[in-house]
Amino acid sequence: MRAYRVHTSESVSEGHPDKVADQISDAVLDAFLARDPQARVACETLVTHNFCLVAGEVRSEAPLTRAEVETVVREKIEEIGYSREDEGFYYGSPIDIRLHSQSQEIAKAVDKGDRRKQGAGDQGMMYGYATRELAEFVEGAGGYIPAPICFAHRILAAMAAERKSGRASWLRPDGKSQVSVRYDAGGKPVGIERVVVSNQTEHGTPPARLRALAERVVRDVVPRELLGDEDSSRRLLVNPSGKFEHGGPAVDTGLTGRKIIVDTYGGMAHHGGGCFSGKDPSKVDRSGAYGARWLAKNIVAAGLAERCEVEVCYAIGVAEPLAIRVDAFRTVARGITQDEIETWVRENVDLSPGGIIERLDLLQPIYQLSAAYGHFGREPRDGFFTWERLDLVDEIRKRFGLSAAA
């Protein structure tokens, strides 16, 4: 019997049609929040051949005009890299804006006047997850997410950086990656099984050119201890379908919210089913998941557990979570029980929508940056990715009598 298991995760690039839709939705959200931090936005986007549709509900004391929304959309499409009319989708393609007012019933259920009493914007369950499996290989926030999704994101981000810098101007925006990681019986990553890199290229680009770039990027991204021997290139598949010259929304329709596993933990943890992009933080699909990630990461970073999943569930219009669950997967530190951790969370951590929004400073226009290459495992900086902060660690250690070394 094998003493290891393999887990696989995929990522998609910022030019993938579904990610184009996510980024547009979050760009529109950011534009509303920049003008009115209390704006309520639920924005969905569809992109397809030579067309973009933006629809949803909004409520704001300083709303954007249709023309202003259209400008935001066109700028985002151009920024991603779709700037050529002959490709079948670009920033000048027709755009239809169908934003309408938020339901008054929802507004009354959510807004209570006092932020501490703010009701959840919807029902549902949200999950946050953290693991120390990459701590010895990857510094910072990336050390607290599963290896397969971490490397899949970083490969594509590096490929995009090559394109945008001009060093690989023959690359086009659409792309995918997939990484299979081998784990030992104790859940520690011990090697890379396979890597897939697919990237759209200019017409006539030699396959060997893309392969050479992909090999270099994989070597740069994946720690040598996991990549293994020098013949690691045999475990790399590059554009296995053959030519990949036609891509993006011109050939594949994209929708907001179709890459929720890419956005989170690559299938390593549970998912409640709701997407993040295009939703202001009153929607617990977003704020609840961010709060749960923040809490799980702090629990792991404090040394209470090697792995942790936090589940929180809400009812629309109700401020307090209906249930909170902490699962440390039998990795709790010696002398501490999982029940003790869960009790401490319930009694000391405010996971109401208002509490999460205030603690993580979520009423900022910070979301479009999160809409590609994952919402988690990114360094907190300049007000972005505040849910990656480790500002609860000292409090946790003090409560449970743990030292920094522990």
Contacts in CASP RR format, 6 or more apart in sequence:
PFRMAT RR
TARGET T0000
AUTHOR 0000-0000-0000
METHOD contacts of the structure
MODEL  1
MRAYRVHTSESVSEGHPDKVADQISDAVLDAFLARDPQARVACETLVTHN
FCLVAGEVRSEAPLTRAEVETVVREKIEEIGYSREDEGFYYGSPIDIRLH
SQSQEIAKAVDKGDRRKQGAGDQGMMYGYATRELAEFVEGAGGYIPAPIC
FAHRILAAMAAERKSGRASWLRPDGKSQVSVRYDAGGKPVGIERVVVSNQ
TEHGTPPARLRALAERVVRDVVPRELLGDEDSSRRLLVNPSGKFEHGGPA
VDTGLTGRKIIVDTYGGMAHHGGGCFSGKDPSKVDRSGAYGARWLAKNIV
AAGLAERCEVEVCYAIGVAEPLAIRVDAFRTVARGITQDEIETWVRENVD
LSPGGIIERLDLLQPIYQLSAAYGHFGREPRDGFFTWERLDLVDEIRKRF
GLSAAA
3 184 0 8 1.000
3 185 0 8 1.000
4 182 0 8 1.000
4 183 0 8 1.000
4 184 0 8 1.000
4 185 0 8 1.000
4 190 0 8 1.000
5 182 0 8 1.000
5 183 0 8 1.000
5 187 0 8 1.000
6 180 0 8 1.000
6 181 0 8 1.000
6 182 0 8 1.000
6 183 0 8 1.000
6 193 0 8 1.000
7 146 0 8 1.000
7 148 0 8 1.000
7 180 0 8 1.000
7 181 0 8 1.000
7 183 0 8 1.000
7 267 0 8 1.000
7 268 0 8 1.000
8 148 0 8 1.000
8 178 0 8 1.000
8 179 0 8 1.000
8 180 0 8 1.000
8 181 0 8 1.000
8 193 0 8 1.000
8 194 0 8 1.000
9 146 0 8 1.000
9 148 0 8 1.000
9 149 0 8 1.000
9 152 0 8 1.000
9 178 0 8 1.000
9 179 0 8 1.000
9 261 0 8 1.000
9 265 0 8 1.000
9 266 0 8 1.000
9 267 0 8 1.000
9 268 0 8 1.000
10 152 0 8 1.000
10 176 0 8 1.000
10 177 0 8 1.000
10 178 0 8 1.000
10 179 0 8 1.000
10 261 0 8 1.000
10 262 0 8 1.000
10 266 0 8 1.000
11 149 0 8 1.000
11 152 0 8 1.000
11 153 0 8 1.000
11 155 0 8 1.000
11 156 0 8 1.000
11 176 0 8 1.000
11 177 0 8 1.000
11 178 0 8 1.000
11 262 0 8 1.000
11 373 0 8 1.000
11 374 0 8 1.000
12 18 0 8 1.000
12 19 0 8 1.000
12 156 0 8 1.000
12 175 0 8 1.000
12 176 0 8 1.000
12 177 0 8 1.000
12 259 0 8 1.000
12 262 0 8 1.000
13 19 0 8 1.000
13 156 0 8 1.000
13 159 0 8 1.000
13 160 0 8 1.000
13 173 0 8 1.000
13 174 0 8 1.000
13 175 0 8 1.000
13 176 0 8 1.000
13 177 0 8 1.000
13 199 0 8 1.000
13 372 0 8 1.000
14 20 0 8 1.000
14 23 0 8 1.000
14 80 0 8 1.000
14 160 0 8 1.000
14 173 0 8 1.000
14 372 0 8 1.000
14 373 0 8 1.000
15 80 0 8 1.000
15 81 0 8 1.000
15 82 0 8 1.000
15 173 0 8 1.000
15 174 0 8 1.000
15 175 0 8 1.000
15 248 0 8 1.000
15 372 0 8 1.000
16 174 0 8 1.000
16 175 0 8 1.000
16 176 0 8 1.000
16 248 0 8 1.000
16 259 0 8 1.000
17 47 0 8 1.000
17 48 0 8 1.000
17 174 0 8 1.000
17 248 0 8 1.000
17 249 0 8 1.000
17 252 0 8 1.000
17 253 0 8 1.000
17 254 0 8 1.000
18 254 0 8 1.000
18 255 0 8 1.000
18 256 0 8 1.000
18 257 0 8 1.000
18 258 0 8 1.000
18 259 0 8 1.000
19 259 0 8 1.000
19 371 0 8 1.000
19 372 0 8 1.000
20 45 0 8 1.000
20 47 0 8 1.000
20 77 0 8 1.000
20 80 0 8 1.000
20 82 0 8 1.000
20 248 0 8 1.000
20 249 0 8 1.000
20 254 0 8 1.000
21 44 0 8 1.000
21 45 0 8 1.000
21 46 0 8 1.000
21 47 0 8 1.000
21 254 0 8 1.000
21 255 0 8 1.000
21 256 0 8 1.000
21 257 0 8 1.000
21 258 0 8 1.000
21 277 0 8 1.000
22 45 0 8 1.000
22 256 0 8 1.000
22 257 0 8 1.000
22 259 0 8 1.000
22 263 0 8 1.000
22 275 0 8 1.000
22 277 0 8 1.000
22 278 0 8 1.000
22 371 0 8 1.000
22 372 0 8 1.000
23 76 0 8 1.000
23 80 0 8 1.000
23 277 0 8 1.000
23 368 0 8 1.000
23 371 0 8 1.000
23 372 0 8 1.000
24 45 0 8 1.000
24 47 0 8 1.000
24 52 0 8 1.000
24 54 0 8 1.000
24 73 0 8 1.000
24 76 0 8 1.000
24 77 0 8 1.000
24 256 0 8 1.000
25 43 0 8 1.000
25 44 0 8 1.000
25 45 0 8 1.000
25 54 0 8 1.000
25 256 0 8 1.000
25 277 0 8 1.000
25 278 0 8 1.000
25 371 0 8 1.000
26 277 0 8 1.000
26 278 0 8 1.000
26 367 0 8 1.000
26 368 0 8 1.000
26 370 0 8 1.000
26 371 0 8 1.000
27 72 0 8 1.000
27 73 0 8 1.000
27 75 0 8 1.000
27 76 0 8 1.000
27 368 0 8 1.000
28 41 0 8 1.000
28 43 0 8 1.000
28 45 0 8 1.000
28 54 0 8 1.000
28 64 0 8 1.000
28 69 0 8 1.000
28 72 0 8 1.000
28 73 0 8 1.000
28 278 0 8 1.000
29 41 0 8 1.000
29 43 0 8 1.000
29 277 0 8 1.000
29 278 0 8 1.000
29 279 0 8 1.000
29 280 0 8 1.000
29 365 0 8 1.000
29 367 0 8 1.000
29 368 0 8 1.000
30 365 0 8 1.000
30 366 0 8 1.000
30 367 0 8 1.000
30 368 0 8 1.000
31 64 0 8 1.000
31 68 0 8 1.000
31 69 0 8 1.000
31 72 0 8 1.000
31 365 0 8 1.000
32 39 0 8 1.000
32 41 0 8 1.000
32 58 0 8 1.000
32 60 0 8 1.000
32 63 0 8 1.000
32 64 0 8 1.000
32 280 0 8 1.000
33 39 0 8 1.000
33 41 0 8 1.000
33 280 0 8 1.000
33 363 0 8 1.000
33 364 0 8 1.000
33 365 0 8 1.000
33 367 0 8 1.000
34 365 0 8 1.000
35 60 0 8 1.000
35 62 0 8 1.000
35 63 0 8 1.000
35 64 0 8 1.000
36 60 0 8 1.000
36 61 0 8 1.000
36 62 0 8 1.000
36 63 0 8 1.000
37 363 0 8 1.000
37 364 0 8 1.000
38 60 0 8 1.000
38 61 0 8 1.000
38 363 0 8 1.000
39 58 0 8 1.000
39 59 0 8 1.000
39 60 0 8 1.000
39 61 0 8 1.000
39 62 0 8 1.000
39 63 0 8 1.000
39 280 0 8 1.000
40 57 0 8 1.000
40 58 0 8 1.000
40 59 0 8 1.000
40 60 0 8 1.000
40 102 0 8 1.000
40 107 0 8 1.000
40 110 0 8 1.000
40 280 0 8 1.000
40 282 0 8 1.000
41 57 0 8 1.000
41 58 0 8 1.000
41 60 0 8 1.000
41 278 0 8 1.000
41 279 0 8 1.000
41 280 0 8 1.000
42 56 0 8 1.000
42 57 0 8 1.000
42 58 0 8 1.000
42 102 0 8 1.000
42 278 0 8 1.000
42 279 0 8 1.000
42 280 0 8 1.000
42 283 0 8 1.000
43 54 0 8 1.000
43 55 0 8 1.000
43 56 0 8 1.000
43 58 0 8 1.000
43 99 0 8 1.000
43 256 0 8 1.000
43 278 0 8 1.000
43 279 0 8 1.000
44 54 0 8 1.000
44 55 0 8 1.000
44 56 0 8 1.000
44 255 0 8 1.000
44 256 0 8 1.000
44 278 0 8 1.000
45 52 0 8 1.000
45 53 0 8 1.000
45 54 0 8 1.000
45 55 0 8 1.000
45 73 0 8 1.000
45 255 0 8 1.000
45 256 0 8 1.000
46 52 0 8 1.000
46 53 0 8 1.000
46 55 0 8 1.000
46 253 0 8 1.000
46 254 0 8 1.000
46 255 0 8 1.000
46 256 0 8 1.000
47 53 0 8 1.000
47 89 0 8 1.000
47 249 0 8 1.000
47 253 0 8 1.000
47 254 0 8 1.000
48 89 0 8 1.000
48 249 0 8 1.000
48 253 0 8 1.000
48 254 0 8 1.000
49 88 0 8 1.000
49 89 0 8 1.000
49 249 0 8 1.000
49 250 0 8 1.000
49 251 0 8 1.000
49 253 0 8 1.000
50 88 0 8 1.000
50 89 0 8 1.000
50 93 0 8 1.000
50 94 0 8 1.000
50 250 0 8 1.000
51 89 0 8 1.000
51 93 0 8 1.000
51 94 0 8 1.000
51 95 0 8 1.000
51 96 0 8 1.000
52 73 0 8 1.000
52 77 0 8 1.000
52 93 0 8 1.000
52 94 0 8 1.000
52 95 0 8 1.000
52 96 0 8 1.000
52 249 0 8 1.000
53 95 0 8 1.000
53 96 0 8 1.000
53 98 0 8 1.000
54 69 0 8 1.000
54 73 0 8 1.000
54 95 0 8 1.000
54 96 0 8 1.000
54 97 0 8 1.000
54 98 0 8 1.000
54 99 0 8 1.000
55 97 0 8 1.000
55 98 0 8 1.000
55 99 0 8 1.000
56 98 0 8 1.000
56 99 0 8 1.000
56 100 0 8 1.000
57 99 0 8 1.000
57 100 0 8 1.000
57 101 0 8 1.000
57 102 0 8 1.000
57 103 0 8 1.000
58 99 0 8 1.000
58 100 0 8 1.000
58 101 0 8 1.000
58 102 0 8 1.000
59 101 0 8 1.000
59 102 0 8 1.000
59 107 0 8 1.000
64 72 0 8 1.000
66 97 0 8 1.000
66 99 0 8 1.000
69 97 0 8 1.000
69 99 0 8 1.000
70 95 0 8 1.000
70 97 0 8 1.000
73 95 0 8 1.000
73 97 0 8 1.000
74 91 0 8 1.000
74 92 0 8 1.000
74 95 0 8 1.000
75 91 0 8 1.000
76 368 0 8 1.000
77 89 0 8 1.000
77 90 0 8 1.000
77 91 0 8 1.000
77 92 0 8 1.000
77 93 0 8 1.000
78 90 0 8 1.000
78 91 0 8 1.000
80 173 0 8 1.000
81 173 0 8 1.000
82 89 0 8 1.000
82 90 0 8 1.000
82 91 0 8 1.000
82 173 0 8 1.000
82 248 0 8 1.000
82 249 0 8 1.000
83 90 0 8 1.000
83 91 0 8 1.000
84 90 0 8 1.000
85 92 0 8 1.000
87 250 0 8 1.000
88 250 0 8 1.000
89 248 0 8 1.000
89 249 0 8 1.000
89 250 0 8 1.000
106 121 0 8 1.000
106 316 0 8 1.000
109 119 0 8 1.000
109 121 0 8 1.000
109 316 0 8 1.000
109 317 0 8 1.000
110 118 0 8 1.000
110 119 0 8 1.000
110 120 0 8 1.000
110 121 0 8 1.000
110 282 0 8 1.000
110 316 0 8 1.000
110 317 0 8 1.000
111 118 0 8 1.000
111 119 0 8 1.000
112 118 0 8 1.000
112 119 0 8 1.000
112 319 0 8 1.000
115 354 0 8 1.000
115 355 0 8 1.000
115 357 0 8 1.000
115 358 0 8 1.000
116 319 0 8 1.000
116 352 0 8 1.000
116 354 0 8 1.000
116 355 0 8 1.000
117 319 0 8 1.000
118 282 0 8 1.000
118 319 0 8 1.000
118 352 0 8 1.000
118 353 0 8 1.000
118 354 0 8 1.000
118 357 0 8 1.000
119 282 0 8 1.000
119 316 0 8 1.000
119 317 0 8 1.000
119 318 0 8 1.000
119 319 0 8 1.000
119 352 0 8 1.000
119 353 0 8 1.000
119 354 0 8 1.000
120 282 0 8 1.000
120 284 0 8 1.000
120 314 0 8 1.000
120 315 0 8 1.000
120 316 0 8 1.000
120 317 0 8 1.000
120 318 0 8 1.000
120 319 0 8 1.000
120 353 0 8 1.000
121 282 0 8 1.000
121 283 0 8 1.000
121 284 0 8 1.000
121 314 0 8 1.000
121 316 0 8 1.000
121 317 0 8 1.000
121 353 0 8 1.000
122 283 0 8 1.000
122 284 0 8 1.000
122 285 0 8 1.000
122 314 0 8 1.000
122 316 0 8 1.000
123 313 0 8 1.000
123 314 0 8 1.000
123 315 0 8 1.000
123 316 0 8 1.000
124 272 0 8 1.000
124 284 0 8 1.000
124 285 0 8 1.000
124 313 0 8 1.000
124 314 0 8 1.000
124 315 0 8 1.000
125 272 0 8 1.000
125 311 0 8 1.000
125 312 0 8 1.000
125 313 0 8 1.000
125 314 0 8 1.000
126 272 0 8 1.000
126 284 0 8 1.000
126 285 0 8 1.000
126 288 0 8 1.000
126 289 0 8 1.000
126 291 0 8 1.000
126 292 0 8 1.000
126 311 0 8 1.000
126 312 0 8 1.000
126 313 0 8 1.000
126 314 0 8 1.000
127 264 0 8 1.000
127 269 0 8 1.000
127 270 0 8 1.000
127 271 0 8 1.000
127 272 0 8 1.000
127 289 0 8 1.000
127 292 0 8 1.000
127 309 0 8 1.000
127 310 0 8 1.000
127 311 0 8 1.000
127 312 0 8 1.000
128 264 0 8 1.000
128 265 0 8 1.000
128 269 0 8 1.000
128 289 0 8 1.000
128 291 0 8 1.000
128 292 0 8 1.000
128 293 0 8 1.000
128 295 0 8 1.000
128 296 0 8 1.000
128 309 0 8 1.000
128 310 0 8 1.000
128 311 0 8 1.000
129 145 0 8 1.000
129 146 0 8 1.000
129 264 0 8 1.000
129 265 0 8 1.000
129 268 0 8 1.000
129 269 0 8 1.000
129 270 0 8 1.000
129 293 0 8 1.000
129 296 0 8 1.000
129 307 0 8 1.000
129 308 0 8 1.000
129 309 0 8 1.000
129 310 0 8 1.000
129 376 0 8 1.000
130 144 0 8 1.000
130 145 0 8 1.000
130 293 0 8 1.000
130 296 0 8 1.000
130 297 0 8 1.000
130 299 0 8 1.000
130 300 0 8 1.000
130 301 0 8 1.000
130 307 0 8 1.000
130 308 0 8 1.000
131 144 0 8 1.000
131 145 0 8 1.000
131 146 0 8 1.000
131 268 0 8 1.000
131 300 0 8 1.000
131 306 0 8 1.000
131 307 0 8 1.000
131 308 0 8 1.000
132 143 0 8 1.000
132 144 0 8 1.000
132 300 0 8 1.000
132 306 0 8 1.000
132 307 0 8 1.000
133 143 0 8 1.000
133 146 0 8 1.000
133 147 0 8 1.000
133 187 0 8 1.000
133 188 0 8 1.000
133 189 0 8 1.000
133 306 0 8 1.000
133 307 0 8 1.000
134 142 0 8 1.000
134 143 0 8 1.000
134 144 0 8 1.000
134 145 0 8 1.000
134 146 0 8 1.000
134 147 0 8 1.000
134 150 0 8 1.000
134 189 0 8 1.000
135 143 0 8 1.000
135 144 0 8 1.000
137 143 0 8 1.000
137 147 0 8 1.000
137 189 0 8 1.000
137 223 0 8 1.000
137 225 0 8 1.000
137 226 0 8 1.000
138 150 0 8 1.000
138 223 0 8 1.000
140 379 0 8 1.000
141 297 0 8 1.000
141 376 0 8 1.000
141 377 0 8 1.000
141 378 0 8 1.000
141 379 0 8 1.000
141 380 0 8 1.000
141 385 0 8 1.000
141 388 0 8 1.000
142 150 0 8 1.000
142 377 0 8 1.000
142 378 0 8 1.000
143 150 0 8 1.000
143 377 0 8 1.000
144 297 0 8 1.000
144 300 0 8 1.000
144 301 0 8 1.000
144 376 0 8 1.000
144 377 0 8 1.000
145 265 0 8 1.000
145 376 0 8 1.000
145 377 0 8 1.000
146 181 0 8 1.000
146 265 0 8 1.000
146 266 0 8 1.000
146 267 0 8 1.000
146 268 0 8 1.000
146 269 0 8 1.000
147 179 0 8 1.000
147 181 0 8 1.000
147 189 0 8 1.000
147 226 0 8 1.000
148 179 0 8 1.000
148 180 0 8 1.000
148 181 0 8 1.000
148 266 0 8 1.000
148 268 0 8 1.000
149 179 0 8 1.000
149 262 0 8 1.000
149 265 0 8 1.000
149 266 0 8 1.000
149 267 0 8 1.000
149 268 0 8 1.000
149 374 0 8 1.000
150 377 0 8 1.000
151 179 0 8 1.000
151 181 0 8 1.000
151 192 0 8 1.000
151 195 0 8 1.000
151 221 0 8 1.000
151 222 0 8 1.000
152 177 0 8 1.000
152 178 0 8 1.000
152 179 0 8 1.000
152 266 0 8 1.000
153 177 0 8 1.000
153 373 0 8 1.000
153 374 0 8 1.000
154 221 0 8 1.000
154 373 0 8 1.000
155 177 0 8 1.000
155 179 0 8 1.000
155 195 0 8 1.000
155 197 0 8 1.000
155 214 0 8 1.000
155 217 0 8 1.000
155 218 0 8 1.000
155 221 0 8 1.000
156 175 0 8 1.000
156 176 0 8 1.000
156 177 0 8 1.000
156 373 0 8 1.000
157 373 0 8 1.000
158 217 0 8 1.000
158 220 0 8 1.000
158 221 0 8 1.000
159 168 0 8 1.000
159 171 0 8 1.000
159 175 0 8 1.000
159 197 0 8 1.000
159 199 0 8 1.000
159 213 0 8 1.000
159 214 0 8 1.000
159 217 0 8 1.000
160 173 0 8 1.000
162 168 0 8 1.000
162 171 0 8 1.000
162 213 0 8 1.000
162 217 0 8 1.000
163 169 0 8 1.000
163 171 0 8 1.000
163 172 0 8 1.000
163 173 0 8 1.000
168 213 0 8 1.000
170 201 0 8 1.000
170 202 0 8 1.000
170 205 0 8 1.000
170 209 0 8 1.000
171 199 0 8 1.000
171 200 0 8 1.000
171 201 0 8 1.000
171 202 0 8 1.000
171 210 0 8 1.000
171 213 0 8 1.000
172 199 0 8 1.000
172 200 0 8 1.000
172 201 0 8 1.000
172 202 0 8 1.000
172 245 0 8 1.000
172 247 0 8 1.000
173 200 0 8 1.000
173 248 0 8 1.000
174 199 0 8 1.000
174 200 0 8 1.000
174 244 0 8 1.000
174 247 0 8 1.000
174 248 0 8 1.000
175 198 0 8 1.000
175 199 0 8 1.000
175 200 0 8 1.000
175 244 0 8 1.000
176 196 0 8 1.000
176 197 0 8 1.000
176 198 0 8 1.000
176 199 0 8 1.000
177 195 0 8 1.000
177 196 0 8 1.000
177 197 0 8 1.000
177 198 0 8 1.000
178 194 0 8 1.000
178 195 0 8 1.000
178 196 0 8 1.000
179 192 0 8 1.000
179 194 0 8 1.000
179 195 0 8 1.000
179 196 0 8 1.000
179 222 0 8 1.000
180 192 0 8 1.000
180 193 0 8 1.000
180 194 0 8 1.000
180 195 0 8 1.000
181 189 0 8 1.000
181 191 0 8 1.000
181 192 0 8 1.000
181 193 0 8 1.000
181 226 0 8 1.000
182 189 0 8 1.000
182 190 0 8 1.000
182 191 0 8 1.000
182 192 0 8 1.000
182 193 0 8 1.000
183 189 0 8 1.000
183 190 0 8 1.000
184 190 0 8 1.000
189 226 0 8 1.000
190 226 0 8 1.000
191 226 0 8 1.000
191 227 0 8 1.000
191 228 0 8 1.000
192 222 0 8 1.000
192 226 0 8 1.000
192 227 0 8 1.000
192 228 0 8 1.000
192 232 0 8 1.000
192 235 0 8 1.000
193 235 0 8 1.000
194 235 0 8 1.000
194 236 0 8 1.000
194 237 0 8 1.000
195 218 0 8 1.000
195 222 0 8 1.000
195 235 0 8 1.000
195 236 0 8 1.000
195 237 0 8 1.000
196 236 0 8 1.000
196 237 0 8 1.000
196 238 0 8 1.000
196 240 0 8 1.000
197 214 0 8 1.000
197 217 0 8 1.000
197 218 0 8 1.000
197 236 0 8 1.000
197 237 0 8 1.000
197 238 0 8 1.000
197 239 0 8 1.000
198 238 0 8 1.000
198 239 0 8 1.000
198 240 0 8 1.000
198 241 0 8 1.000
198 244 0 8 1.000
199 210 0 8 1.000
199 214 0 8 1.000
199 239 0 8 1.000
199 244 0 8 1.000
200 244 0 8 1.000
200 245 0 8 1.000
200 246 0 8 1.000
200 247 0 8 1.000
200 248 0 8 1.000
201 209 0 8 1.000
201 210 0 8 1.000
201 244 0 8 1.000
201 245 0 8 1.000
202 245 0 8 1.000
203 245 0 8 1.000
204 245 0 8 1.000
205 245 0 8 1.000
207 238 0 8 1.000
207 239 0 8 1.000
207 242 0 8 1.000
210 238 0 8 1.000
210 239 0 8 1.000
211 236 0 8 1.000
211 238 0 8 1.000
214 236 0 8 1.000
214 238 0 8 1.000
215 233 0 8 1.000
215 236 0 8 1.000
218 227 0 8 1.000
218 232 0 8 1.000
218 236 0 8 1.000
219 227 0 8 1.000
219 232 0 8 1.000
256 275 0 8 1.000
256 277 0 8 1.000
256 278 0 8 1.000
257 263 0 8 1.000
257 274 0 8 1.000
257 275 0 8 1.000
257 276 0 8 1.000
257 277 0 8 1.000
258 275 0 8 1.000
260 271 0 8 1.000
260 273 0 8 1.000
260 274 0 8 1.000
260 275 0 8 1.000
260 276 0 8 1.000
261 267 0 8 1.000
261 271 0 8 1.000
262 374 0 8 1.000
263 275 0 8 1.000
263 276 0 8 1.000
263 277 0 8 1.000
263 374 0 8 1.000
263 375 0 8 1.000
264 271 0 8 1.000
264 289 0 8 1.000
264 374 0 8 1.000
264 375 0 8 1.000
264 376 0 8 1.000
265 271 0 8 1.000
265 376 0 8 1.000
269 309 0 8 1.000
270 309 0 8 1.000
270 311 0 8 1.000
273 285 0 8 1.000
274 285 0 8 1.000
275 285 0 8 1.000
276 285 0 8 1.000
276 286 0 8 1.000
276 289 0 8 1.000
276 367 0 8 1.000
276 370 0 8 1.000
276 375 0 8 1.000
277 367 0 8 1.000
277 371 0 8 1.000
278 367 0 8 1.000
279 285 0 8 1.000
279 286 0 8 1.000
280 286 0 8 1.000
281 287 0 8 1.000
281 290 0 8 1.000
281 353 0 8 1.000
281 356 0 8 1.000
281 357 0 8 1.000
281 362 0 8 1.000
281 363 0 8 1.000
282 353 0 8 1.000
282 357 0 8 1.000
284 312 0 8 1.000
284 314 0 8 1.000
284 353 0 8 1.000
287 353 0 8 1.000
287 354 0 8 1.000
287 356 0 8 1.000
287 357 0 8 1.000
287 360 0 8 1.000
287 362 0 8 1.000
288 312 0 8 1.000
288 314 0 8 1.000
288 351 0 8 1.000
288 353 0 8 1.000
288 356 0 8 1.000
289 375 0 8 1.000
290 356 0 8 1.000
290 360 0 8 1.000
290 362 0 8 1.000
290 375 0 8 1.000
290 387 0 8 1.000
291 312 0 8 1.000
291 351 0 8 1.000
291 356 0 8 1.000
291 359 0 8 1.000
291 360 0 8 1.000
291 387 0 8 1.000
292 310 0 8 1.000
292 311 0 8 1.000
292 312 0 8 1.000
292 351 0 8 1.000
293 310 0 8 1.000
293 375 0 8 1.000
293 376 0 8 1.000
293 387 0 8 1.000
293 388 0 8 1.000
294 356 0 8 1.000
294 359 0 8 1.000
294 360 0 8 1.000
294 386 0 8 1.000
294 387 0 8 1.000
294 388 0 8 1.000
294 389 0 8 1.000
294 392 0 8 1.000
295 310 0 8 1.000
295 345 0 8 1.000
295 349 0 8 1.000
295 351 0 8 1.000
295 392 0 8 1.000
296 308 0 8 1.000
296 309 0 8 1.000
296 310 0 8 1.000
297 388 0 8 1.000
297 390 0 8 1.000
298 390 0 8 1.000
298 391 0 8 1.000
298 392 0 8 1.000
298 393 0 8 1.000
298 396 0 8 1.000
299 305 0 8 1.000
299 308 0 8 1.000
299 310 0 8 1.000
299 326 0 8 1.000
299 328 0 8 1.000
299 341 0 8 1.000
299 396 0 8 1.000
300 306 0 8 1.000
300 307 0 8 1.000
300 308 0 8 1.000
301 390 0 8 1.000
301 393 0 8 1.000
302 392 0 8 1.000
302 393 0 8 1.000
302 396 0 8 1.000
302 397 0 8 1.000
302 400 0 8 1.000
302 402 0 8 1.000
303 333 0 8 1.000
303 396 0 8 1.000
303 397 0 8 1.000
303 402 0 8 1.000
303 406 0 8 1.000
304 328 0 8 1.000
304 332 0 8 1.000
304 333 0 8 1.000
304 336 0 8 1.000
304 341 0 8 1.000
304 396 0 8 1.000
304 400 0 8 1.000
304 402 0 8 1.000
305 328 0 8 1.000
305 329 0 8 1.000
305 331 0 8 1.000
305 332 0 8 1.000
305 333 0 8 1.000
305 341 0 8 1.000
306 328 0 8 1.000
306 329 0 8 1.000
306 331 0 8 1.000
307 328 0 8 1.000
307 329 0 8 1.000
307 331 0 8 1.000
308 326 0 8 1.000
308 327 0 8 1.000
308 328 0 8 1.000
308 329 0 8 1.000
308 331 0 8 1.000
309 326 0 8 1.000
309 327 0 8 1.000
309 329 0 8 1.000
310 324 0 8 1.000
310 325 0 8 1.000
310 326 0 8 1.000
310 327 0 8 1.000
310 345 0 8 1.000
311 323 0 8 1.000
311 324 0 8 1.000
311 325 0 8 1.000
311 326 0 8 1.000
311 327 0 8 1.000
312 321 0 8 1.000
312 323 0 8 1.000
312 324 0 8 1.000
312 351 0 8 1.000
313 321 0 8 1.000
313 322 0 8 1.000
313 323 0 8 1.000
314 321 0 8 1.000
314 322 0 8 1.000
314 353 0 8 1.000
315 322 0 8 1.000
319 352 0 8 1.000
319 353 0 8 1.000
319 354 0 8 1.000
320 352 0 8 1.000
321 351 0 8 1.000
321 352 0 8 1.000
324 342 0 8 1.000
324 345 0 8 1.000
324 346 0 8 1.000
324 351 0 8 1.000
325 342 0 8 1.000
326 338 0 8 1.000
326 341 0 8 1.000
326 342 0 8 1.000
326 345 0 8 1.000
327 338 0 8 1.000
328 338 0 8 1.000
328 341 0 8 1.000
332 338 0 8 1.000
332 341 0 8 1.000
333 400 0 8 1.000
333 402 0 8 1.000
333 406 0 8 1.000
336 400 0 8 1.000
340 400 0 8 1.000
344 396 0 8 1.000
344 399 0 8 1.000
344 400 0 8 1.000
345 351 0 8 1.000
348 395 0 8 1.000
348 399 0 8 1.000
349 392 0 8 1.000
350 356 0 8 1.000
350 359 0 8 1.000
356 362 0 8 1.000
357 363 0 8 1.000
360 386 0 8 1.000
360 387 0 8 1.000
360 389 0 8 1.000
361 383 0 8 1.000
361 386 0 8 1.000
362 386 0 8 1.000
364 383 0 8 1.000
366 383 0 8 1.000
366 384 0 8 1.000
366 385 0 8 1.000
366 386 0 8 1.000
369 384 0 8 1.000
369 385 0 8 1.000
370 378 0 8 1.000
370 384 0 8 1.000
370 385 0 8 1.000
375 385 0 8 1.000
376 387 0 8 1.000
376 388 0 8 1.000
377 385 0 8 1.000
377 388 0 8 1.000
378 384 0 8 1.000
378 385 0 8 1.000
378 388 0 8 1.000
379 385 0 8 1.000
379 388 0 8 1.000
380 386 0 8 1.000
380 387 0 8 1.000
380 388 0 8 1.000
380 389 0 8 1.000
396 402 0 8 1.000
397 403 0 8 1.000
397 404 0 8 1.000
397 406 0 8 1.000
END
